[in-house]
Amino acid sequence: MRMPRFAPSQPRCRRILTPRRALVHPPCAFVSRVAPVRKCVPIVLLLAPLMLGPLGARAAAPEGAESVKQLMSRDLIGAHGKEVRMISVAYLPGAASLPHRHDAQVFVYVLEGSLIMQVKGSPAVTLGPGETFYEGPDDIHLVSANASHTAPAKILVFMVKDKAKPASRAVNAAGTP
């Protein structure tokens, strides 16, 4: 059976750009290879809330969009059961973290690039090199995103936390695990 050709007004394929590579896929490949684009619209509208997080127009970051490297971990002298961690986080262009919390005091220093940061109950801020950001133990970190779609960003993080608790845990936008 021959596959019908797409109408001249429909593109044969679309380029989807990700930070590491360009993917090419036929329109509406998830519905049918021959489905008209108008059949895709209802499906896309239904899936949009799942694809978009609290970042609005920013899509969820592709896997591996941020690189976390632990630089140091030490017991905090004079505070039994507490530790301090130093980590670096590198964000690819356009990358963002999903909402999360640390159950720790977190001090962020921007090394390069620019980032958009927001904790629940506060306005989003854009930070550049040399600027700082603080997260308290009860804060929900809603937005942590590279503000640039062309340049990477890198931060240095100091975290004071309970040794028994994880460094980070995912939450939804409402702040529940």
C-alpha positions as CSV (number, residue, x, y, z in Angstrom):
1,M,0.0,0.0,0.0
2,R,1.4,3.4,-1.0
3,M,1.5,6.2,1.5
4,P,-0.3,9.3,0.4
5,R,1.9,12.3,-0.2
6,F,1.5,15.4,2.1
7,A,-0.1,18.4,0.6
8,P,2.3,21.0,-0.6
9,S,1.2,23.3,2.2
10,Q,2.2,20.7,4.8
11,P,5.9,20.2,5.6
12,R,7.2,16.7,5.2
13,C,9.1,17.0,8.4
14,R,9.8,19.4,11.2
15,R,13.1,20.2,12.9
16,I,12.9,20.1,16.7
17,L,16.0,21.7,18.2
18,T,17.3,20.4,21.5
19,P,20.5,21.7,23.1
20,R,22.5,18.8,21.8
21,R,21.0,17.8,18.5
22,A,18.3,18.5,15.9
23,L,15.6,15.8,15.7
24,V,13.5,15.4,12.6
25,H,10.1,13.8,12.8
26,P,7.1,13.7,10.5
27,P,4.2,15.8,11.5
28,C,1.9,14.0,13.9
29,A,4.0,10.9,14.0
30,F,2.5,10.0,17.4
31,V,-1.1,9.9,15.8
32,S,-0.5,8.5,12.4
33,R,2.0,8.9,9.6
34,V,-0.8,10.2,7.3
35,A,-3.0,12.1,9.8
36,P,-3.6,15.7,8.9
37,V,-2.1,18.3,11.2
38,R,-5.6,19.4,12.3
39,K,-6.1,16.0,14.0
40,C,-3.0,16.7,16.1
41,V,-4.2,19.9,17.6
42,P,-6.7,18.4,20.1
43,I,-4.0,15.9,21.3
44,V,-1.5,18.7,21.7
45,L,-4.0,20.8,23.6
46,L,-4.7,17.9,26.0
47,L,-1.0,17.2,26.6
48,A,0.1,20.8,26.9
49,P,-0.5,21.0,30.7
50,L,1.6,17.9,31.2
51,M,4.4,19.2,29.0
52,L,4.5,22.7,30.5
53,G,5.5,23.2,34.0
54,P,5.4,26.4,36.2
55,L,7.8,28.0,33.7
56,G,5.0,28.9,31.4
57,A,6.3,28.7,27.8
58,R,9.5,26.8,28.7
59,A,9.2,23.1,28.0
60,A,10.5,20.6,30.5
61,A,14.3,20.2,30.2
62,P,15.6,17.3,28.3
63,E,17.3,14.5,30.3
64,G,20.8,15.6,31.1
65,A,20.1,19.3,30.6
66,E,21.8,20.1,33.9
67,S,25.0,18.6,35.2
68,V,25.4,18.4,39.0
69,K,28.9,17.8,40.4
70,Q,29.5,17.3,44.1
71,L,32.8,19.1,45.0
72,M,32.9,18.6,48.8
73,S,30.9,17.2,51.7
74,R,31.9,17.7,55.4
75,D,30.3,17.3,58.8
76,L,29.5,20.7,60.3
77,I,31.5,21.0,63.4
78,G,29.5,22.2,66.4
79,A,26.1,21.1,64.9
80,H,25.6,17.4,65.5
81,G,23.8,15.6,62.6
82,K,24.4,18.5,60.1
83,E,26.7,18.6,57.1
84,V,27.7,21.2,54.5
85,R,27.9,20.3,50.8
86,M,29.5,22.3,48.0
87,I,28.3,21.5,44.5
88,S,28.4,23.0,41.0
89,V,25.5,22.9,38.6
90,A,25.9,23.6,34.9
91,Y,22.8,24.3,32.8
92,L,22.7,23.8,29.0
93,P,21.2,26.7,27.0
94,G,17.5,26.9,27.7
95,A,17.6,24.2,30.4
96,A,15.5,24.2,33.5
97,S,15.0,22.1,36.7
98,L,11.6,20.7,37.7
99,P,10.1,22.1,40.9
100,H,12.0,20.7,44.0
101,R,12.9,21.4,47.6
102,H,16.1,20.8,49.6
103,D,15.0,20.8,53.2
104,A,18.2,22.7,53.8
105,Q,19.7,26.2,53.7
106,V,21.0,26.7,50.2
107,F,23.3,29.5,49.1
108,V,23.8,30.0,45.4
109,Y,26.5,32.0,43.6
110,V,26.3,32.5,39.8
111,L,29.6,31.8,38.2
112,E,28.7,32.3,34.5
113,G,25.6,33.0,32.4
114,S,22.3,34.1,33.7
115,L,19.6,32.2,35.6
116,I,16.0,32.8,36.5
117,M,15.3,31.7,40.1
118,Q,12.0,31.7,42.0
119,V,10.8,30.2,45.3
120,K,7.1,29.8,46.1
121,G,5.7,33.1,47.4
122,S,8.4,35.3,45.9
123,P,8.8,36.9,42.5
124,A,11.1,35.4,39.9
125,V,14.6,37.1,39.7
126,T,17.2,37.0,37.0
127,L,20.7,36.6,38.3
128,G,24.0,37.2,36.5
129,P,27.7,36.4,37.3
130,G,28.6,37.4,40.9
131,E,25.0,37.5,42.1
132,T,23.6,35.3,44.9
133,F,20.3,33.6,45.8
134,Y,19.1,31.9,49.0
135,E,16.7,29.1,49.7
136,G,15.4,28.4,53.2
137,P,14.7,24.9,54.5
138,D,10.9,25.3,53.9
139,D,11.1,26.9,50.5
140,I,9.7,25.3,47.3
141,H,12.1,26.1,44.4
142,L,9.6,26.6,41.6
143,V,11.9,28.0,38.9
144,S,15.6,27.3,38.3
145,A,16.2,28.0,34.6
146,N,19.0,29.2,32.3
147,A,17.7,32.6,31.1
148,S,19.6,32.1,27.8
149,H,18.7,29.8,24.9
150,T,22.2,30.2,23.4
151,A,24.7,30.2,26.3
152,P,25.3,27.8,29.2
153,A,25.1,28.9,32.8
154,K,26.9,27.6,35.9
155,I,26.3,28.1,39.6
156,L,28.2,27.2,42.8
157,V,26.0,25.9,45.6
158,F,26.7,25.7,49.4
159,M,24.1,23.6,51.2
160,V,23.7,23.1,55.0
161,K,21.5,20.1,55.6
162,D,20.6,17.3,57.9
163,K,22.8,14.3,57.1
164,A,19.9,11.9,57.2
165,K,17.9,13.9,54.6
166,P,18.4,13.8,50.8
167,A,20.0,16.8,49.1
168,S,17.0,17.4,46.9
169,R,13.5,16.0,46.3
170,A,11.0,16.6,43.6
171,V,7.7,18.3,44.3
172,N,4.8,19.4,42.2
173,A,4.0,23.1,41.7
174,A,1.7,23.0,44.7
175,G,4.7,22.0,46.9
176,T,3.7,18.4,47.6
177,P,6.0,15.4,47.0
